[in-house]
Amino acid sequence: MTAKRSNDQRARAHPAYWAFLLHRLSGLGLALFLPLHFWALGQAIHGAAALDGFLRLADQPLFKLAEWGLVVLLSLHLMGGVRLLLIEFGQASGLRKNWISVAVGFAAAAGLVFALSLWA
């Protein structure tokens, strides 16, 4: 029987845990997107009609929402990776919460800019 550690809940409440979780989940989401991306690129090989059919599908509002989600995932994962690099190789190790805020803020800004470009 394993003993429950008393600091498990405290660790999960820390902002660094949530930054870790967002980075991992965004990476997983991007990995799951890759087969769909390769399928879409493969439509060009099958001729203009197949590619046009996919492009009509990509013009639907739900698809636009998915594109927005992809941009948010990419920016979250990018900034999470930059945050990790700065923590590992940077001199200022006491700024971890600041890097989390910068990463989430950048991802939100990138998502908003992309969302605005969809309606423009």
Backbone as XML, in Angstrom:
<?xml version="1.0"?>
<chain id="A" units="angstrom">
  <residue number="1" name="MET">
    <atom name="N" x="0.843" y="-1.169" z="0.000"/>
    <atom name="CA" x="0.000" y="0.000" z="0.000"/>
    <atom name="C" x="0.900" y="1.247" z="0.000"/>
  </residue>
  <residue number="2" name="THR">
    <atom name="N" x="0.575" y="2.195" z="-0.851"/>
    <atom name="CA" x="1.400" y="3.398" z="-0.937"/>
    <atom name="C" x="0.832" y="4.488" z="-0.046"/>
  </residue>
  <residue number="3" name="ALA">
    <atom name="N" x="1.725" y="5.183" z="0.587"/>
    <atom name="CA" x="1.306" y="6.298" z="1.449"/>
    <atom name="C" x="1.108" y="7.541" z="0.596"/>
  </residue>
  <residue number="4" name="LYS">
    <atom name="N" x="0.071" y="8.271" z="0.872"/>
    <atom name="CA" x="-0.196" y="9.499" z="0.136"/>
    <atom name="C" x="0.687" y="10.609" z="0.674"/>
  </residue>
  <residue number="5" name="ARG">
    <atom name="N" x="1.354" y="11.275" z="-0.247"/>
    <atom name="CA" x="2.208" y="12.382" z="0.160"/>
    <atom name="C" x="1.350" y="13.596" z="0.450"/>
  </residue>
  <residue number="6" name="SER">
    <atom name="N" x="1.736" y="14.320" z="1.485"/>
    <atom name="CA" x="0.918" y="15.452" z="1.916"/>
    <atom name="C" x="1.074" y="16.670" z="1.018"/>
  </residue>
  <residue number="7" name="ASN">
    <atom name="N" x="2.095" y="16.707" z="0.152"/>
    <atom name="CA" x="2.317" y="17.888" z="-0.665"/>
    <atom name="C" x="1.796" y="17.738" z="-2.099"/>
  </residue>
  <residue number="8" name="ASP">
    <atom name="N" x="1.090" y="16.674" z="-2.411"/>
    <atom name="CA" x="0.596" y="16.482" z="-3.772"/>
    <atom name="C" x="-0.339" y="17.609" z="-4.203"/>
  </residue>
  <residue number="9" name="GLN">
    <atom name="N" x="-1.290" y="17.970" z="-3.374"/>
    <atom name="CA" x="-2.242" y="19.027" z="-3.736"/>
    <atom name="C" x="-1.569" y="20.388" z="-3.818"/>
  </residue>
  <residue number="10" name="ARG">
    <atom name="N" x="-0.617" y="20.615" z="-2.927"/>
    <atom name="CA" x="0.109" y="21.886" z="-2.977"/>
    <atom name="C" x="0.896" y="22.012" z="-4.268"/>
  </residue>
  <residue number="11" name="ALA">
    <atom name="N" x="1.513" y="20.936" z="-4.710"/>
    <atom name="CA" x="2.297" y="20.960" z="-5.947"/>
    <atom name="C" x="1.391" y="21.218" z="-7.142"/>
  </residue>
  <residue number="12" name="ARG">
    <atom name="N" x="0.195" y="20.651" z="-7.126"/>
    <atom name="CA" x="-0.723" y="20.833" z="-8.257"/>
    <atom name="C" x="-1.360" y="22.211" z="-8.271"/>
  </residue>
  <residue number="13" name="ALA">
    <atom name="N" x="-1.286" y="22.922" z="-7.195"/>
    <atom name="CA" x="-1.833" y="24.270" z="-7.143"/>
    <atom name="C" x="-0.803" y="25.315" z="-7.577"/>
  </residue>
  <residue number="14" name="HIS">
    <atom name="N" x="0.437" y="24.910" z="-7.741"/>
    <atom name="CA" x="1.509" y="25.845" z="-8.108"/>
    <atom name="C" x="1.392" y="26.216" z="-9.597"/>
  </residue>
  <residue number="15" name="PRO">
    <atom name="N" x="1.611" y="27.487" z="-9.945"/>
    <atom name="CA" x="1.530" y="27.909" z="-11.346"/>
    <atom name="C" x="2.480" y="27.140" z="-12.274"/>
  </residue>
  <residue number="16" name="ALA">
    <atom name="N" x="3.620" y="26.701" z="-11.767"/>
    <atom name="CA" x="4.558" y="25.956" z="-12.610"/>
    <atom name="C" x="3.971" y="24.616" z="-13.031"/>
  </residue>
  <residue number="17" name="TYR">
    <atom name="N" x="3.160" y="24.006" z="-12.166"/>
    <atom name="CA" x="2.498" y="22.752" z="-12.543"/>
    <atom name="C" x="1.543" y="22.981" z="-13.694"/>
  </residue>
  <residue number="18" name="TRP">
    <atom name="N" x="0.792" y="24.077" z="-13.657"/>
    <atom name="CA" x="-0.151" y="24.364" z="-14.728"/>
    <atom name="C" x="0.569" y="24.727" z="-16.024"/>
  </residue>
  <residue number="19" name="ALA">
    <atom name="N" x="1.710" y="25.398" z="-15.910"/>
    <atom name="CA" x="2.518" y="25.696" z="-17.094"/>
    <atom name="C" x="3.036" y="24.401" z="-17.712"/>
  </residue>
  <residue number="20" name="PHE">
    <atom name="N" x="3.493" y="23.476" z="-16.868"/>
    <atom name="CA" x="3.939" y="22.169" z="-17.337"/>
    <atom name="C" x="2.796" y="21.434" z="-18.037"/>
  </residue>
  <residue number="21" name="LEU">
    <atom name="N" x="1.617" y="21.447" z="-17.419"/>
    <atom name="CA" x="0.472" y="20.739" z="-17.974"/>
    <atom name="C" x="0.042" y="21.341" z="-19.308"/>
  </residue>
  <residue number="22" name="LEU">
    <atom name="N" x="-0.016" y="22.667" z="-19.402"/>
    <atom name="CA" x="-0.366" y="23.319" z="-20.666"/>
    <atom name="C" x="0.641" y="23.001" z="-21.759"/>
  </residue>
  <residue number="23" name="HIS">
    <atom name="N" x="1.920" y="22.980" z="-21.406"/>
    <atom name="CA" x="2.948" y="22.675" z="-22.393"/>
    <atom name="C" x="2.800" y="21.243" z="-22.906"/>
  </residue>
  <residue number="24" name="ARG">
    <atom name="N" x="2.571" y="20.314" z="-22.005"/>
    <atom name="CA" x="2.402" y="18.913" z="-22.417"/>
    <atom name="C" x="1.127" y="18.704" z="-23.229"/>
  </residue>
  <residue number="25" name="LEU">
    <atom name="N" x="0.014" y="19.289" z="-22.785"/>
    <atom name="CA" x="-1.243" y="19.103" z="-23.503"/>
    <atom name="C" x="-1.227" y="19.784" z="-24.869"/>
  </residue>
  <residue number="26" name="SER">
    <atom name="N" x="-0.583" y="20.935" z="-24.967"/>
    <atom name="CA" x="-0.492" y="21.589" z="-26.275"/>
    <atom name="C" x="0.378" y="20.761" z="-27.214"/>
  </residue>
  <residue number="27" name="GLY">
    <atom name="N" x="1.438" y="20.158" z="-26.702"/>
    <atom name="CA" x="2.263" y="19.273" z="-27.526"/>
    <atom name="C" x="1.486" y="18.062" z="-27.995"/>
  </residue>
  <residue number="28" name="LEU">
    <atom name="N" x="0.670" y="17.493" z="-27.119"/>
    <atom name="CA" x="-0.163" y="16.358" z="-27.493"/>
    <atom name="C" x="-1.188" y="16.763" z="-28.552"/>
  </residue>
  <residue number="29" name="GLY">
    <atom name="N" x="-1.809" y="17.925" z="-28.374"/>
    <atom name="CA" x="-2.768" y="18.413" z="-29.364"/>
    <atom name="C" x="-2.129" y="18.636" z="-30.724"/>
  </residue>
  <residue number="30" name="LEU">
    <atom name="N" x="-0.923" y="19.170" z="-30.734"/>
    <atom name="CA" x="-0.218" y="19.374" z="-31.992"/>
    <atom name="C" x="0.154" y="18.051" z="-32.643"/>
  </residue>
  <residue number="31" name="ALA">
    <atom name="N" x="0.551" y="17.080" z="-31.840"/>
    <atom name="CA" x="0.880" y="15.761" z="-32.385"/>
    <atom name="C" x="-0.357" y="15.087" z="-32.984"/>
  </residue>
  <residue number="32" name="LEU">
    <atom name="N" x="-1.512" y="15.279" z="-32.363"/>
    <atom name="CA" x="-2.746" y="14.699" z="-32.893"/>
    <atom name="C" x="-3.194" y="15.408" z="-34.168"/>
  </residue>
  <residue number="33" name="PHE">
    <atom name="N" x="-2.785" y="16.669" z="-34.337"/>
    <atom name="CA" x="-3.144" y="17.430" z="-35.529"/>
    <atom name="C" x="-2.359" y="16.973" z="-36.764"/>
  </residue>
  <residue number="34" name="LEU">
    <atom name="N" x="-1.150" y="16.468" z="-36.570"/>
    <atom name="CA" x="-0.282" y="16.154" z="-37.697"/>
    <atom name="C" x="-0.897" y="15.202" z="-38.733"/>
  </residue>
  <residue number="35" name="PRO">
    <atom name="N" x="-1.549" y="14.108" z="-38.355"/>
    <atom name="CA" x="-2.147" y="13.255" z="-39.395"/>
    <atom name="C" x="-3.183" y="13.994" z="-40.247"/>
  </residue>
  <residue number="36" name="LEU">
    <atom name="N" x="-3.980" y="14.852" z="-39.634"/>
    <atom name="CA" x="-4.951" y="15.640" z="-40.398"/>
    <atom name="C" x="-4.235" y="16.585" z="-41.355"/>
  </residue>
  <residue number="37" name="HIS">
    <atom name="N" x="-3.153" y="17.167" z="-40.901"/>
    <atom name="CA" x="-2.381" y="18.075" z="-41.750"/>
    <atom name="C" x="-1.791" y="17.324" z="-42.945"/>
  </residue>
  <residue number="38" name="PHE">
    <atom name="N" x="-1.226" y="16.149" z="-42.699"/>
    <atom name="CA" x="-0.668" y="15.366" z="-43.799"/>
    <atom name="C" x="-1.754" y="14.911" z="-44.763"/>
  </residue>
  <residue number="39" name="TRP">
    <atom name="N" x="-2.927" y="14.585" z="-44.240"/>
    <atom name="CA" x="-4.043" y="14.214" z="-45.114"/>
    <atom name="C" x="-4.433" y="15.393" z="-46.003"/>
  </residue>
  <residue number="40" name="ALA">
    <atom name="N" x="-4.493" y="16.585" z="-45.429"/>
    <atom name="CA" x="-4.854" y="17.773" z="-46.206"/>
    <atom name="C" x="-3.818" y="18.049" z="-47.286"/>
  </residue>
  <residue number="41" name="LEU">
    <atom name="N" x="-2.554" y="17.912" z="-46.952"/>
    <atom name="CA" x="-1.516" y="18.105" z="-47.962"/>
    <atom name="C" x="-1.590" y="17.038" z="-49.052"/>
  </residue>
  <residue number="42" name="GLY">
    <atom name="N" x="-1.962" y="15.840" z="-48.659"/>
    <atom name="CA" x="-2.090" y="14.752" z="-49.624"/>
    <atom name="C" x="-3.212" y="14.971" z="-50.626"/>
  </residue>
  <residue number="43" name="GLN">
    <atom name="N" x="-4.171" y="15.804" z="-50.310"/>
    <atom name="CA" x="-5.268" y="16.075" z="-51.239"/>
    <atom name="C" x="-4.751" y="16.753" z="-52.514"/>
  </residue>
  <residue number="44" name="ALA">
    <atom name="N" x="-3.692" y="17.509" z="-52.412"/>
    <atom name="CA" x="-3.117" y="18.170" z="-53.590"/>
    <atom name="C" x="-2.545" y="17.145" z="-54.560"/>
  </residue>
  <residue number="45" name="ILE">
    <atom name="N" x="-2.086" y="16.010" z="-54.047"/>
    <atom name="CA" x="-1.526" y="14.964" z="-54.907"/>
    <atom name="C" x="-2.618" y="14.312" z="-55.741"/>
  </residue>
  <residue number="46" name="HIS">
    <atom name="N" x="-3.835" y="14.249" z="-55.203"/>
    <atom name="CA" x="-4.940" y="13.579" z="-55.886"/>
    <atom name="C" x="-5.603" y="14.452" z="-56.939"/>
  </residue>
  <residue number="47" name="GLY">
    <atom name="N" x="-5.138" y="15.650" z="-57.127"/>
    <atom name="CA" x="-5.670" y="16.504" z="-58.186"/>
    <atom name="C" x="-6.383" y="17.729" z="-57.651"/>
  </residue>
  <residue number="48" name="ALA">
    <atom name="N" x="-6.726" y="18.594" z="-58.581"/>
    <atom name="CA" x="-7.339" y="19.880" z="-58.229"/>
    <atom name="C" x="-8.719" y="19.704" z="-57.619"/>
  </residue>
  <residue number="49" name="ALA">
    <atom name="N" x="-9.493" y="18.713" z="-58.095"/>
    <atom name="CA" x="-10.854" y="18.529" z="-57.578"/>
    <atom name="C" x="-10.828" y="18.132" z="-56.097"/>
  </residue>
  <residue number="50" name="ALA">
    <atom name="N" x="-9.927" y="17.243" z="-55.730"/>
    <atom name="CA" x="-9.831" y="16.808" z="-54.333"/>
    <atom name="C" x="-9.371" y="17.959" z="-53.445"/>
  </residue>
  <residue number="51" name="LEU">
    <atom name="N" x="-8.414" y="18.746" z="-53.940"/>
    <atom name="CA" x="-7.940" y="19.884" z="-53.171"/>
    <atom name="C" x="-9.026" y="20.945" z="-53.031"/>
  </residue>
  <residue number="52" name="ASP">
    <atom name="N" x="-9.786" y="21.187" z="-54.103"/>
    <atom name="CA" x="-10.885" y="22.157" z="-54.026"/>
    <atom name="C" x="-11.946" y="21.710" z="-53.030"/>
  </residue>
  <residue number="53" name="GLY">
    <atom name="N" x="-12.220" y="20.418" z="-52.988"/>
    <atom name="CA" x="-13.184" y="19.900" z="-52.013"/>
    <atom name="C" x="-12.720" y="20.133" z="-50.591"/>
  </residue>
  <residue number="54" name="PHE">
    <atom name="N" x="-11.429" y="19.919" z="-50.345"/>
    <atom name="CA" x="-10.899" y="20.172" z="-49.013"/>
    <atom name="C" x="-10.936" y="21.661" z="-48.687"/>
  </residue>
  <residue number="55" name="LEU">
    <atom name="N" x="-10.627" y="22.508" z="-49.645"/>
    <atom name="CA" x="-10.627" y="23.946" z="-49.396"/>
    <atom name="C" x="-12.034" y="24.464" z="-49.097"/>
  </residue>
  <residue number="56" name="ARG">
    <atom name="N" x="-13.048" y="23.850" z="-49.715"/>
    <atom name="CA" x="-14.432" y="24.219" z="-49.376"/>
    <atom name="C" x="-14.744" y="23.820" z="-47.932"/>
  </residue>
  <residue number="57" name="LEU">
    <atom name="N" x="-14.268" y="22.669" z="-47.536"/>
    <atom name="CA" x="-14.452" y="22.228" z="-46.151"/>
    <atom name="C" x="-13.721" y="23.175" z="-45.187"/>
  </residue>
  <residue number="58" name="ALA">
    <atom name="N" x="-12.531" y="23.607" z="-45.568"/>
    <atom name="CA" x="-11.727" y="24.478" z="-44.707"/>
    <atom name="C" x="-12.316" y="25.879" z="-44.581"/>
  </residue>
  <residue number="59" name="ASP">
    <atom name="N" x="-13.280" y="26.211" z="-45.418"/>
    <atom name="CA" x="-13.892" y="27.536" z="-45.364"/>
    <atom name="C" x="-15.086" y="27.589" z="-44.400"/>
  </residue>
  <residue number="60" name="GLN">
    <atom name="N" x="-15.422" y="26.464" z="-43.762"/>
    <atom name="CA" x="-16.543" y="26.392" z="-42.833"/>
    <atom name="C" x="-16.171" y="27.042" z="-41.490"/>
  </residue>
  <residue number="61" name="PRO">
    <atom name="N" x="-17.152" y="27.622" z="-40.777"/>
    <atom name="CA" x="-16.863" y="28.293" z="-39.498"/>
    <atom name="C" x="-16.240" y="27.370" z="-38.442"/>
  </residue>
  <residue number="62" name="LEU">
    <atom name="N" x="-16.668" y="26.125" z="-38.385"/>
    <atom name="CA" x="-16.100" y="25.200" z="-37.402"/>
    <atom name="C" x="-14.614" y="24.956" z="-37.684"/>
  </residue>
  <residue number="63" name="PHE">
    <atom name="N" x="-14.274" y="24.889" z="-38.954"/>
    <atom name="CA" x="-12.884" y="24.704" z="-39.342"/>
    <atom name="C" x="-12.055" y="25.932" z="-38.975"/>
  </residue>
  <residue number="64" name="LYS">
    <atom name="N" x="-12.650" y="27.107" z="-39.141"/>
    <atom name="CA" x="-11.955" y="28.346" z="-38.761"/>
    <atom name="C" x="-11.690" y="28.364" z="-37.253"/>
  </residue>
  <residue number="65" name="LEU">
    <atom name="N" x="-12.655" y="27.890" z="-36.487"/>
    <atom name="CA" x="-12.475" y="27.806" z="-35.041"/>
    <atom name="C" x="-11.341" y="26.836" z="-34.699"/>
  </residue>
  <residue number="66" name="ALA">
    <atom name="N" x="-11.280" y="25.727" z="-35.429"/>
    <atom name="CA" x="-10.203" y="24.760" z="-35.211"/>
    <atom name="C" x="-8.851" y="25.370" z="-35.579"/>
  </residue>
  <residue number="67" name="GLU">
    <atom name="N" x="-8.807" y="26.171" z="-36.631"/>
    <atom name="CA" x="-7.555" y="26.852" z="-36.999"/>
    <atom name="C" x="-7.117" y="27.803" z="-35.888"/>
  </residue>
  <residue number="68" name="TRP">
    <atom name="N" x="-8.075" y="28.497" z="-35.304"/>
    <atom name="CA" x="-7.764" y="29.390" z="-34.194"/>
    <atom name="C" x="-7.186" y="28.586" z="-33.032"/>
  </residue>
  <residue number="69" name="GLY">
    <atom name="N" x="-7.812" y="27.451" z="-32.730"/>
    <atom name="CA" x="-7.311" y="26.591" z="-31.665"/>
    <atom name="C" x="-5.894" y="26.106" z="-31.944"/>
  </residue>
  <residue number="70" name="LEU">
    <atom name="N" x="-5.610" y="25.823" z="-33.196"/>
    <atom name="CA" x="-4.271" y="25.390" z="-33.576"/>
    <atom name="C" x="-3.246" y="26.499" z="-33.344"/>
  </residue>
  <residue number="71" name="VAL">
    <atom name="N" x="-3.606" y="27.724" z="-33.690"/>
    <atom name="CA" x="-2.691" y="28.848" z="-33.458"/>
    <atom name="C" x="-2.447" y="29.032" z="-31.959"/>
  </residue>
  <residue number="72" name="VAL">
    <atom name="N" x="-3.484" y="28.902" z="-31.167"/>
    <atom name="CA" x="-3.319" y="29.028" z="-29.709"/>
    <atom name="C" x="-2.429" y="27.894" z="-29.180"/>
  </residue>
  <residue number="73" name="LEU">
    <atom name="N" x="-2.648" y="26.673" z="-29.656"/>
    <atom name="CA" x="-1.804" y="25.553" z="-29.236"/>
    <atom name="C" x="-0.348" y="25.779" z="-29.618"/>
  </residue>
  <residue number="74" name="LEU">
    <atom name="N" x="-0.124" y="26.232" z="-30.850"/>
    <atom name="CA" x="1.245" y="26.497" z="-31.297"/>
    <atom name="C" x="1.914" y="27.569" z="-30.447"/>
  </residue>
  <residue number="75" name="SER">
    <atom name="N" x="1.204" y="28.648" z="-30.173"/>
    <atom name="CA" x="1.820" y="29.722" z="-29.393"/>
    <atom name="C" x="2.034" y="29.303" z="-27.940"/>
  </residue>
  <residue number="76" name="LEU">
    <atom name="N" x="1.099" y="28.547" z="-27.366"/>
    <atom name="CA" x="1.300" y="28.032" z="-26.007"/>
    <atom name="C" x="2.520" y="27.123" z="-25.936"/>
  </residue>
  <residue number="77" name="HIS">
    <atom name="N" x="2.624" y="26.232" z="-26.907"/>
    <atom name="CA" x="3.731" y="25.291" z="-26.895"/>
    <atom name="C" x="5.063" y="26.009" z="-27.136"/>
  </residue>
  <residue number="78" name="LEU">
    <atom name="N" x="5.052" y="26.967" z="-28.043"/>
    <atom name="CA" x="6.263" y="27.739" z="-28.314"/>
    <atom name="C" x="6.731" y="28.473" z="-27.063"/>
  </residue>
  <residue number="79" name="MET">
    <atom name="N" x="5.825" y="29.198" z="-26.443"/>
    <atom name="CA" x="6.220" y="29.985" z="-25.280"/>
    <atom name="C" x="6.528" y="29.090" z="-24.074"/>
  </residue>
  <residue number="80" name="GLY">
    <atom name="N" x="5.860" y="27.960" z="-23.971"/>
    <atom name="CA" x="6.207" y="27.016" z="-22.904"/>
    <atom name="C" x="7.615" y="26.479" z="-23.085"/>
  </residue>
  <residue number="81" name="GLY">
    <atom name="N" x="7.991" y="26.208" z="-24.325"/>
    <atom name="CA" x="9.346" y="25.746" z="-24.607"/>
    <atom name="C" x="10.381" y="26.823" z="-24.345"/>
  </residue>
  <residue number="82" name="VAL">
    <atom name="N" x="10.072" y="28.050" z="-24.742"/>
    <atom name="CA" x="10.986" y="29.170" z="-24.473"/>
    <atom name="C" x="11.135" y="29.362" z="-22.964"/>
  </residue>
  <residue number="83" name="ARG">
    <atom name="N" x="10.032" y="29.260" z="-22.237"/>
    <atom name="CA" x="10.073" y="29.384" z="-20.780"/>
    <atom name="C" x="10.995" y="28.336" z="-20.173"/>
  </residue>
  <residue number="84" name="LEU">
    <atom name="N" x="10.868" y="27.088" z="-20.645"/>
    <atom name="CA" x="11.730" y="26.029" z="-20.126"/>
    <atom name="C" x="13.199" y="26.286" z="-20.444"/>
  </residue>
  <residue number="85" name="LEU">
    <atom name="N" x="13.476" y="26.743" z="-21.655"/>
    <atom name="CA" x="14.858" y="27.051" z="-22.015"/>
    <atom name="C" x="15.427" y="28.172" z="-21.154"/>
  </residue>
  <residue number="86" name="LEU">
    <atom name="N" x="14.630" y="29.198" z="-20.907"/>
    <atom name="CA" x="15.098" y="30.299" z="-20.083"/>
    <atom name="C" x="15.337" y="29.870" z="-18.635"/>
  </residue>
  <residue number="87" name="ILE">
    <atom name="N" x="14.486" y="29.003" z="-18.148"/>
    <atom name="CA" x="14.662" y="28.507" z="-16.777"/>
    <atom name="C" x="15.910" y="27.625" z="-16.697"/>
  </residue>
  <residue number="88" name="GLU">
    <atom name="N" x="16.096" y="26.744" z="-17.681"/>
    <atom name="CA" x="17.221" y="25.820" z="-17.644"/>
    <atom name="C" x="18.559" y="26.513" z="-17.871"/>
  </residue>
  <residue number="89" name="PHE">
    <atom name="N" x="18.591" y="27.436" z="-18.829"/>
    <atom name="CA" x="19.865" y="28.024" z="-19.214"/>
    <atom name="C" x="20.029" y="29.472" z="-18.787"/>
  </residue>
  <residue number="90" name="GLY">
    <atom name="N" x="18.967" y="30.078" z="-18.262"/>
    <atom name="CA" x="19.044" y="31.472" z="-17.848"/>
    <atom name="C" x="19.643" y="31.631" z="-16.466"/>
  </residue>
  <residue number="91" name="GLN">
    <atom name="N" x="20.082" y="32.829" z="-16.196"/>
    <atom name="CA" x="20.691" y="33.114" z="-14.901"/>
    <atom name="C" x="19.650" y="33.462" z="-13.839"/>
  </residue>
  <residue number="92" name="ALA">
    <atom name="N" x="18.519" y="34.018" z="-14.253"/>
    <atom name="CA" x="17.501" y="34.478" z="-13.298"/>
    <atom name="C" x="16.505" y="33.364" z="-13.029"/>
  </residue>
  <residue number="93" name="SER">
    <atom name="N" x="16.802" y="32.504" z="-12.067"/>
    <atom name="CA" x="15.917" y="31.374" z="-11.790"/>
    <atom name="C" x="14.728" y="31.765" z="-10.922"/>
  </residue>
  <residue number="94" name="GLY">
    <atom name="N" x="14.748" y="32.943" z="-10.321"/>
    <atom name="CA" x="13.655" y="33.351" z="-9.457"/>
    <atom name="C" x="12.479" y="33.956" z="-10.194"/>
  </residue>
  <residue number="95" name="LEU">
    <atom name="N" x="12.548" y="34.012" z="-11.516"/>
    <atom name="CA" x="11.483" y="34.655" z="-12.293"/>
    <atom name="C" x="10.531" y="33.648" z="-12.927"/>
  </residue>
  <residue number="96" name="ARG">
    <atom name="N" x="10.384" y="32.486" z="-12.373"/>
    <atom name="CA" x="9.573" y="31.435" z="-12.989"/>
    <atom name="C" x="8.123" y="31.857" z="-13.191"/>
  </residue>
  <residue number="97" name="LYS">
    <atom name="N" x="7.519" y="32.490" z="-12.208"/>
    <atom name="CA" x="6.125" y="32.920" z="-12.359"/>
    <atom name="C" x="5.994" y="33.989" z="-13.421"/>
  </residue>
  <residue number="98" name="ASN">
    <atom name="N" x="6.992" y="34.844" z="-13.552"/>
    <atom name="CA" x="6.957" y="35.862" z="-14.597"/>
    <atom name="C" x="7.000" y="35.227" z="-15.982"/>
  </residue>
  <residue number="99" name="TRP">
    <atom name="N" x="7.807" y="34.189" z="-16.156"/>
    <atom name="CA" x="7.876" y="33.529" z="-17.459"/>
    <atom name="C" x="6.560" y="32.836" z="-17.785"/>
  </residue>
  <residue number="100" name="ILE">
    <atom name="N" x="5.899" y="32.295" z="-16.780"/>
    <atom name="CA" x="4.593" y="31.676" z="-17.003"/>
    <atom name="C" x="3.608" y="32.729" z="-17.491"/>
  </residue>
  <residue number="101" name="SER">
    <atom name="N" x="3.602" y="33.876" z="-16.856"/>
    <atom name="CA" x="2.690" y="34.951" z="-17.255"/>
    <atom name="C" x="2.986" y="35.430" z="-18.670"/>
  </residue>
  <residue number="102" name="VAL">
    <atom name="N" x="4.249" y="35.571" z="-19.003"/>
    <atom name="CA" x="4.630" y="35.994" z="-20.355"/>
    <atom name="C" x="4.184" y="34.961" z="-21.381"/>
  </residue>
  <residue number="103" name="ALA">
    <atom name="N" x="4.381" y="33.673" z="-21.083"/>
    <atom name="CA" x="4.010" y="32.612" z="-22.018"/>
    <atom name="C" x="2.505" y="32.594" z="-22.274"/>
  </residue>
  <residue number="104" name="VAL">
    <atom name="N" x="1.721" y="32.665" z="-21.221"/>
    <atom name="CA" x="0.262" y="32.646" z="-21.374"/>
    <atom name="C" x="-0.221" y="33.929" z="-22.050"/>
  </residue>
  <residue number="105" name="GLY">
    <atom name="N" x="0.367" y="35.056" z="-21.705"/>
    <atom name="CA" x="-0.009" y="36.322" z="-22.338"/>
    <atom name="C" x="0.300" y="36.332" z="-23.819"/>
  </residue>
  <residue number="106" name="PHE">
    <atom name="N" x="1.463" y="35.810" z="-24.210"/>
    <atom name="CA" x="1.822" y="35.741" z="-25.627"/>
    <atom name="C" x="0.854" y="34.845" z="-26.381"/>
  </residue>
  <residue number="107" name="ALA">
    <atom name="N" x="0.519" y="33.695" z="-25.789"/>
    <atom name="CA" x="-0.407" y="32.767" z="-26.446"/>
    <atom name="C" x="-1.781" y="33.408" z="-26.615"/>
  </residue>
  <residue number="108" name="ALA">
    <atom name="N" x="-2.250" y="34.110" z="-25.598"/>
    <atom name="CA" x="-3.549" y="34.785" z="-25.694"/>
    <atom name="C" x="-3.516" y="35.873" z="-26.759"/>
  </residue>
  <residue number="109" name="ALA">
    <atom name="N" x="-2.430" y="36.635" z="-26.814"/>
    <atom name="CA" x="-2.317" y="37.696" z="-27.820"/>
    <atom name="C" x="-2.279" y="37.115" z="-29.231"/>
  </residue>
  <residue number="110" name="ALA">
    <atom name="N" x="-1.530" y="36.042" z="-29.416"/>
    <atom name="CA" x="-1.465" y="35.415" z="-30.739"/>
    <atom name="C" x="-2.831" y="34.886" z="-31.148"/>
  </residue>
  <residue number="111" name="GLY">
    <atom name="N" x="-3.560" y="34.280" z="-30.210"/>
    <atom name="CA" x="-4.898" y="33.787" z="-30.513"/>
    <atom name="C" x="-5.864" y="34.906" z="-30.870"/>
  </residue>
  <residue number="112" name="LEU">
    <atom name="N" x="-5.773" y="36.022" z="-30.157"/>
    <atom name="CA" x="-6.643" y="37.165" z="-30.453"/>
    <atom name="C" x="-6.330" y="37.784" z="-31.808"/>
  </residue>
  <residue number="113" name="VAL">
    <atom name="N" x="-5.048" y="37.921" z="-32.113"/>
    <atom name="CA" x="-4.668" y="38.474" z="-33.418"/>
    <atom name="C" x="-5.165" y="37.576" z="-34.539"/>
  </residue>
  <residue number="114" name="PHE">
    <atom name="N" x="-5.011" y="36.265" z="-34.382"/>
    <atom name="CA" x="-5.480" y="35.348" z="-35.410"/>
    <atom name="C" x="-7.006" y="35.382" z="-35.525"/>
  </residue>
  <residue number="115" name="ALA">
    <atom name="N" x="-7.697" y="35.441" z="-34.389"/>
    <atom name="CA" x="-9.163" y="35.508" z="-34.420"/>
    <atom name="C" x="-9.630" y="36.778" z="-35.132"/>
  </residue>
  <residue number="116" name="LEU">
    <atom name="N" x="-8.961" y="37.877" z="-34.882"/>
    <atom name="CA" x="-9.323" y="39.124" z="-35.570"/>
    <atom name="C" x="-9.066" y="39.027" z="-37.070"/>
  </residue>
  <residue number="117" name="SER">
    <atom name="N" x="-8.027" y="38.312" z="-37.472"/>
    <atom name="CA" x="-7.740" y="38.166" z="-38.904"/>
    <atom name="C" x="-8.788" y="37.295" z="-39.593"/>
  </residue>
  <residue number="118" name="LEU">
    <atom name="N" x="-9.437" y="36.411" z="-38.848"/>
    <atom name="CA" x="-10.477" y="35.571" z="-39.449"/>
    <atom name="C" x="-11.704" y="36.387" z="-39.827"/>
  </residue>
  <residue number="119" name="TRP">
    <atom name="N" x="-12.003" y="37.416" z="-39.055"/>
    <atom name="CA" x="-13.203" y="38.215" z="-39.308"/>
    <atom name="C" x="-12.920" y="39.452" z="-40.150"/>
  </residue>
  <residue number="120" name="ALA">
    <atom name="N" x="-11.661" y="39.711" z="-40.428"/>
    <atom name="CA" x="-11.317" y="40.893" z="-41.215"/>
    <atom name="C" x="-11.470" y="40.642" z="-42.695"/>
  </residue>
</chain>
